[in-house]
Amino acid sequence: MSGGEVAGILVAVFWAILVSFLAVVLVRLAQVLKATTKLVADVTDQAVPLLADASTTVRSARTQLDRVDAIASDVQEVTSNASALSSTVASTFGGPLVKVAAFGYGVRKALGKSTEEAPRKASRRTVIVGRTVPAARRRKQKG
């Protein structure tokens, strides 16, 4: 065998190995693409109903928020009406009631002073902080 024949055989073996390797890679790539296609189809089948449910939920939430907004505006109106009523009642009855109460207190004090006897004289005790009372004074105070 000549050198050219050996080189031709080596090139042919190399090409056969390369083609075999590429065939294995292409077969595996085809399997991966089939699995990916199946996965995408399954996700699509499950995602469409989920998106429909989510859309329904969002519509329902929007309706509920509109209701809550209406309730909040009604509560705000009621609160402002109650505040106005409270200030009206306070200005109408508050001043006269305070005057009547003050008058009643003054009358009670005036009547109480005239019927009361002279105030009792309170006993005086002197407390000196930090000093002790001698025993003779203690006996005198107790006796």
ABEGO torsion letter per residue (X at the ends): XBAAAAAAAAAAAAAAAAAAAAAAAAAAAAAAAAAAAAAAAAAAAAAAAAAAAAAAAAAAAAAAAAAAAAAAAAAAAAAAAAAAAAAAAAAAAAAAAAAAAAAAAAAAAAAAAAABBBBBBBBBBBBBBGBBBBAAAAAAAAX
